[in-house]
Amino acid sequence: MNTPIIDILERQGKKTQTVQWDDGSRLLFLPYGGRLLGLFTETSDLNFFWVNAKLSDQQSAADVFVPNQWQNTGGERTWIAPELDIFFRDYPACQVHWEPPQLDASEYDFEKNDSRVVLSKQMEIYLARSSKQVRVSLKKEFTSAPNPLRLDWDFAEDFQDVSYAGYTQRTTLCYKGDGVAPALGIWNLNQLPHGGTLIIPTWYPTNPLLLFGQIPSECLLSRPRSVVFQATIPGEHKIAVRAAASVGRLGYVYRQNETSALVVRNFFNNPSGDYVDVPKSSPDDFGYSVFAVSIDSDLGDFVEMEYHAPAIRADIGEVCTNDISQMWAFRGNHEMIQKIARLLLAEDPY
């Protein structure tokens, strides 16, 4: 993998790791922060993910790792929900969003063999609403995810010029303490280049909840079987969709040099589960499993595809929650990427 970011990060004292699956998919891991920083096809060093532009040279890279600020390197990360408990330490005051360094700014244990990678960590987390300090373990296991369309011979010839990369992620969150802890959930987030179209397939027409920002009506469409978010506007904006409406898949289409890219997250969506992340203004409004974010501000220029898994219920004897998902990424000409988006997301992105 010939990418300058590896050398830049190592000069900052942040060692990277790489792996290649049998299908040619290549992954770049940053154990600091528990990140999967890059996803690449077998033949291209063009990253599907967004990486902080400050990591493009040594001088600005140091600014990413300043203590007591969000050390947002990019790529794939895992946070823990509810956000109100873990990221707003002064709740009910919510003016300051604080990213716990034990999640985002510390080393994870790293294991690798030919067929899997594991990132893991035990940590203590303060929960603001209950004023509790709890100990948890977080484990992320990565294995291959073969092209989901590889056996669909009706389209095999069409896709000869489309490149693919992917992975399967198994995430486990366990409560390690004694007594009864508030419900905690896995929150997986993926950052992608700004300027494309987010597609959230749904079972029925649904109006997404606007969590922050102001999105023009022409950029946020509720269609019969999807929510479509044109992530092309400046500022910071976030929407949420309930688990009951989500089909367990979301995707993002964007232009990349002379080609188009499609990144799809496939995950287990359980409307009977306890989705505990809630809006700041409505702390009893539960049930949201899918979130989409568009950022073009001082924080950077990226889009986030986010989903939650049902929470641990320690009050009924559950001490672990397990989640499995796949990431499928395609690159090719605009027509073919549009066709794959229709097949996997039942939606035309343009």
BELDA-V6940 format. One record per pair of residues at least 24 apart in sequence whose ideal C-beta (glycine too) atoms are under 8 Angstrom apart, sorted by the first residue. I is the first residue (numbers start at 1). GAP is how many residues later the second one is. D is the distance in Angstrom with one decimal. If there is no record, write none. Layout:
BEGIN
I;GAP;D, I;GAP;D
END
This chain:
BEGIN
1;25;5.9, 1;27;6.5, 1;37;7.9, 1;39;6.7, 1;44;6.4, 2;43;5.5, 3;25;7.2, 3;35;7.1, 3;42;5.5, 3;44;7.5, 4;52;7.5, 5;32;7.5, 5;33;7.8, 5;46;6.4, 5;50;5.4, 5;51;7.5, 8;47;5.8, 8;48;7.4, 8;49;6.9, 8;50;5.8, 8;53;5.1, 9;46;6.8, 9;52;7.2, 11;47;5.8, 11;50;7.7, 12;46;7.8, 12;49;5.4, 12;50;6.5, 12;52;7.9, 12;53;6.1, 14;51;7.4, 17;93;6.0, 17;95;6.2, 17;100;7.3, 19;93;6.1, 19;98;5.5, 19;123;7.7, 21;94;8.0, 21;122;7.8, 21;123;3.9, 21;146;7.3, 22;122;6.5, 23;121;6.2, 23;123;5.9, 23;124;7.0, 23;141;7.4, 23;143;7.7, 24;141;7.4, 25;119;6.7, 25;120;7.9, 25;139;7.4, 25;140;4.0, 25;141;5.6, 25;142;6.5, 26;139;6.9, 27;90;7.2, 27;115;6.7, 27;140;6.2, 28;47;7.9, 29;81;6.9, 29;88;6.2, 29;90;7.1, 30;43;6.1, 30;45;7.3, 31;76;5.7, 31;77;4.9, 31;78;7.6, 31;79;4.3, 31;88;6.3, 32;41;7.9, 32;73;7.6, 32;74;7.2, 32;75;5.5, 32;76;7.6, 33;38;6.5, 33;40;6.1, 33;44;6.6, 33;70;7.8, 33;71;5.1, 33;72;6.2, 33;73;7.3, 33;75;7.5, 34;43;6.4, 34;44;6.3, 34;69;7.4, 34;70;7.9, 34;74;4.3, 34;85;4.9, 34;87;6.6, 34;104;7.3, 34;106;6.5, 35;38;5.7, 35;39;7.4, 35;40;4.9, 35;41;6.4, 35;42;5.4, 36;39;5.3, 36;40;3.9, 36;41;8.0, 36;106;6.9, 36;131;7.7, 37;36;6.2, 37;37;6.2, 37;38;4.0, 37;39;7.8, 38;37;6.4, 39;126;5.2, 39;127;7.8, 39;128;7.2, 39;288;7.0, 39;290;5.7, 40;125;6.0, 41;122;4.1, 41;123;6.5, 41;124;4.7, 41;288;7.9, 41;290;6.5, 42;121;7.4, 42;123;7.7, 43;120;6.5, 44;119;6.6, 44;287;7.2, 46;210;6.5, 46;211;7.1, 46;285;7.4, 48;117;6.7, 48;144;7.2, 48;213;6.0, 48;215;5.6, 48;281;4.5, 48;283;7.5, 49;25;6.2, 49;26;4.7, 49;27;6.9, 49;141;7.0, 49;142;6.2, 49;143;6.2, 50;24;5.1, 50;25;7.5, 50;141;4.3, 50;142;5.2, 50;143;5.0, 50;144;7.5, 50;250;7.5, 50;251;7.9, 50;252;4.2, 50;253;7.4, 51;24;6.5, 52;248;6.2, 53;247;7.0, 53;248;8.0, 65;40;7.7, 67;34;7.9, 67;38;7.7, 70;29;4.6, 70;34;6.8, 70;229;7.8, 71;28;7.8, 71;30;7.9, 71;33;5.8, 71;34;4.5, 72;32;7.6, 72;227;7.1, 72;228;6.9, 74;117;5.2, 74;228;7.2, 75;115;7.4, 75;116;6.2, 76;93;7.8, 76;112;7.4, 76;113;7.3, 76;114;4.9, 76;115;7.6, 76;251;7.7, 77;27;6.9, 77;111;7.9, 77;112;5.5, 77;114;7.9, 78;25;7.8, 78;60;6.5, 78;62;6.0, 78;93;6.0, 78;108;6.5, 78;109;6.7, 78;110;5.4, 78;111;7.4, 79;24;6.0, 79;25;7.8, 79;108;4.4, 79;110;6.4, 80;45;6.6, 80;56;7.1, 80;58;7.3, 80;93;6.7, 80;104;5.7, 80;105;7.0, 80;106;7.1, 80;107;6.1, 81;103;6.9, 81;104;4.2, 81;105;7.6, 81;106;4.6, 81;195;5.6, 81;196;4.2, 81;227;5.7, 81;230;7.0, 82;100;8.0, 82;101;7.8, 82;102;7.8, 82;103;7.3, 82;194;4.9, 82;195;5.2, 82;196;6.3, 83;104;7.8, 83;194;5.8, 84;44;7.0, 84;45;6.4, 84;194;6.4, 84;196;6.6, 84;199;6.2, 85;42;4.3, 85;43;5.2, 85;44;5.4, 85;45;7.3, 85;97;6.8, 86;39;5.8, 86;40;7.5, 86;41;6.7, 86;42;7.6, 88;40;6.0, 88;192;7.5, 89;37;6.6, 89;39;5.4, 90;38;7.2, 91;37;4.1, 91;38;5.8, 94;186;4.9, 100;25;6.3, 100;26;7.9, 115;28;6.3, 115;29;7.4, 116;25;6.0, 116;26;6.4, 116;27;4.8, 117;24;7.3, 117;25;4.4, 118;24;7.6, 122;54;6.7, 127;54;7.8, 127;55;5.7, 129;53;7.4, 129;154;7.9, 130;52;5.2, 132;49;6.8, 132;50;7.0, 134;41;6.6, 134;42;8.0, 134;43;5.4, 134;47;4.9, 134;48;7.9, 134;50;7.6, 135;40;7.7, 135;41;4.2, 135;42;4.9, 136;37;6.2, 136;38;6.4, 136;39;5.8, 136;40;6.0, 136;48;6.7, 137;35;7.7, 137;36;7.4, 137;37;4.7, 137;39;5.8, 138;33;7.6, 138;34;7.5, 138;35;5.6, 139;32;7.1, 139;33;4.5, 139;34;8.0, 140;29;6.3, 140;30;7.4, 140;31;5.3, 141;28;7.2, 141;29;4.3, 141;30;7.7, 141;31;7.9, 142;25;5.2, 142;26;7.0, 142;27;5.7, 142;28;8.0, 143;24;6.9, 143;25;4.8, 143;27;7.6, 144;24;6.6, 145;181;4.3, 145;182;6.7, 145;183;6.6, 147;181;7.2, 148;118;7.5, 148;178;7.6, 148;180;5.7, 148;196;6.9, 149;191;7.0, 149;194;6.8, 149;195;7.7, 152;191;7.9, 155;184;7.7, 155;188;7.3, 158;178;6.4, 158;181;6.8, 159;173;7.6, 159;177;6.6, 159;181;7.4, 161;171;5.7, 161;172;6.9, 161;175;6.9, 162;168;5.4, 162;169;6.9, 162;170;3.6, 162;174;5.1, 162;175;7.4, 162;178;7.0, 163;167;7.1, 163;168;4.9, 163;169;6.7, 164;164;7.3, 164;165;6.9, 164;166;5.6, 164;167;8.0, 165;164;4.9, 166;160;6.4, 166;161;5.6, 166;162;4.7, 166;163;6.0, 167;159;7.2, 167;160;5.4, 168;156;6.8, 168;157;7.3, 168;158;5.2, 168;159;8.0, 169;155;7.2, 169;156;5.3, 169;157;7.5, 169;158;7.0, 170;152;7.1, 170;153;7.2, 170;154;5.1, 171;138;7.2, 171;151;7.3, 171;152;4.6, 171;153;7.7, 171;154;7.8, 172;148;6.2, 172;149;7.4, 172;150;5.1, 172;151;7.7, 173;139;6.5, 173;147;6.8, 173;148;5.2, 174;138;7.6, 174;145;5.9, 174;146;4.2, 174;147;7.9, 175;137;5.5, 175;139;5.3, 175;144;4.9, 175;145;7.4, 180;134;5.4, 180;135;5.2, 181;131;7.5, 181;133;4.6, 182;132;7.9, 183;91;5.8, 183;93;4.8, 183;128;3.9, 183;129;6.0, 183;130;5.8, 183;131;7.4, 183;132;7.8, 184;92;7.5, 184;127;5.7, 184;128;5.0, 184;137;7.8, 185;89;7.5, 185;90;6.9, 185;91;5.2, 185;92;6.8, 185;123;5.4, 185;124;5.8, 185;125;6.6, 185;126;3.7, 185;127;7.1, 185;136;6.7, 186;122;6.8, 186;123;4.1, 186;135;6.2, 186;137;5.0, 187;90;6.9, 187;119;6.9, 187;120;7.9, 187;121;5.3, 187;122;7.9, 188;77;8.0, 188;79;7.8, 188;118;7.0, 188;119;5.9, 188;120;7.8, 188;121;7.7, 188;135;7.4, 188;137;6.7, 189;115;5.3, 189;116;7.4, 189;117;4.7, 190;73;7.4, 190;75;6.6, 190;114;6.7, 190;115;4.9, 190;116;7.5, 190;137;7.2, 191;111;4.6, 191;112;7.1, 191;113;5.6, 192;60;5.3, 192;62;6.8, 192;71;6.0, 192;110;6.5, 192;111;4.8, 192;112;7.6, 192;113;6.9, 193;61;5.7, 193;63;7.2, 193;108;7.5, 193;109;6.7, 193;110;7.2, 194;37;6.2, 194;38;7.8, 194;100;6.9, 194;101;7.0, 194;102;5.5, 194;107;4.1, 194;108;5.5, 194;109;5.6, 195;36;6.8, 195;37;5.6, 195;59;5.9, 195;60;7.2, 195;106;7.8, 196;35;6.0, 196;36;7.8, 196;56;5.6, 196;57;5.4, 196;58;2.7, 196;59;7.1, 196;107;6.6, 196;153;8.0, 197;31;6.4, 197;32;7.2, 197;33;5.6, 197;34;6.9, 197;55;7.0, 197;56;5.0, 197;57;7.3, 197;152;4.4, 197;153;7.4, 198;30;7.2, 198;31;4.1, 198;32;7.9, 198;33;5.6, 198;52;7.0, 198;53;7.5, 198;54;5.3, 198;94;4.7, 198;96;7.7, 198;105;6.5, 198;107;6.9, 199;27;5.8, 199;28;7.6, 199;29;5.7, 199;30;7.9, 199;51;6.7, 199;52;4.8, 199;53;7.3, 199;54;7.2, 199;142;6.9, 199;146;4.8, 199;148;4.9, 199;150;6.0, 200;26;6.2, 200;27;4.3, 200;28;7.8, 200;29;7.5, 200;41;5.4, 200;46;6.8, 200;50;4.9, 200;90;5.6, 200;92;6.6, 201;24;6.3, 201;25;5.1, 201;45;7.6, 201;46;4.6, 201;48;5.4, 201;49;7.2, 201;144;5.3, 201;145;5.6, 201;146;6.5, 202;24;5.8, 202;25;6.2, 202;39;6.8, 202;43;4.5, 202;44;6.3, 202;45;6.5, 203;41;7.8, 203;42;5.9, 203;43;7.7, 203;44;5.9, 204;41;6.3, 206;35;6.2, 206;36;7.0, 206;39;4.1, 208;31;4.1, 208;32;6.2, 208;33;5.2, 208;84;7.9, 209;30;6.4, 209;31;4.5, 209;32;7.6, 209;70;6.8, 209;79;6.9, 210;27;7.7, 210;28;7.6, 210;29;5.8, 211;27;4.2, 211;28;6.5, 211;29;5.8, 211;68;5.8, 211;69;7.9, 211;80;7.6, 212;24;6.5, 212;25;6.7, 212;26;5.3, 213;24;3.0, 213;25;6.3, 213;81;7.6, 215;24;7.4, 215;79;8.0, 223;124;7.3, 225;121;5.9, 225;122;7.3, 226;119;7.2, 226;120;7.0, 226;121;4.7, 228;119;6.8, 228;121;7.4, 229;63;5.3, 229;65;7.0, 231;61;7.6, 231;63;3.8, 231;72;4.6, 232;62;7.9, 233;61;6.6, 233;63;7.1, 234;62;4.6, 234;63;7.2, 235;59;7.9, 235;61;6.5, 235;62;6.1, 236;57;7.7, 236;58;7.6, 236;59;5.3, 236;60;7.9, 236;61;5.3, 236;63;7.0, 237;56;7.0, 237;57;4.7, 237;58;7.9, 238;53;6.4, 238;54;7.1, 238;55;4.7, 238;56;7.8, 239;52;6.9, 239;53;5.3, 240;39;7.6, 240;48;4.2, 240;50;6.9, 240;51;5.1, 241;47;6.7, 241;48;7.3, 241;49;4.3, 241;50;7.7, 242;29;7.9, 242;45;4.9, 242;46;5.5, 242;47;7.0, 243;26;5.7, 243;27;6.8, 243;28;4.5, 243;30;6.9, 243;32;5.4, 243;44;5.7, 243;45;7.0, 243;46;3.8, 243;47;7.7, 244;27;4.4, 244;43;6.9, 246;43;5.5, 246;44;4.8, 249;95;7.2, 249;96;6.6, 250;40;5.9, 250;42;7.2, 250;55;5.4, 250;57;6.9, 250;95;7.9, 251;54;7.8, 251;90;6.3, 251;93;6.6, 251;94;4.7, 251;98;8.0, 252;51;6.2, 252;53;5.9, 253;84;6.4, 253;85;7.5, 253;88;5.6, 253;96;4.1, 253;97;7.9, 254;49;7.9, 255;79;7.8, 256;75;6.7, 259;72;5.4, 259;73;6.1, 259;74;6.4, 259;75;7.6, 259;78;7.7, 260;71;7.3, 260;72;6.9, 260;73;7.0, 260;74;4.7, 260;77;4.0, 260;78;7.5, 261;68;6.9, 261;69;6.9, 261;70;4.9, 261;76;6.9, 262;67;7.1, 262;68;4.7, 262;69;7.9, 262;75;4.9, 262;78;5.7, 262;79;5.4, 262;82;7.8, 263;42;7.3, 263;64;6.9, 263;65;7.4, 263;66;4.8, 263;67;8.0, 264;63;7.3, 264;64;4.5, 264;65;7.6, 264;80;5.3, 264;81;6.8, 265;40;5.5, 265;42;6.5, 265;60;6.1, 265;61;7.5, 265;62;5.8, 266;59;6.2, 266;60;4.4, 266;61;7.8, 266;62;6.7, 267;40;5.3, 267;42;7.8, 267;56;7.2, 267;57;7.6, 267;58;3.8, 267;59;7.7, 268;41;7.6, 268;55;6.8, 268;56;6.2, 268;57;7.2, 269;38;7.7, 270;40;5.5, 273;36;7.5, 273;37;2.6, 273;38;7.5, 274;36;5.3, 274;37;4.7, 274;39;6.3, 275;33;5.4, 275;35;6.3, 275;36;7.1, 276;32;7.9, 276;35;4.5, 277;31;5.6
END
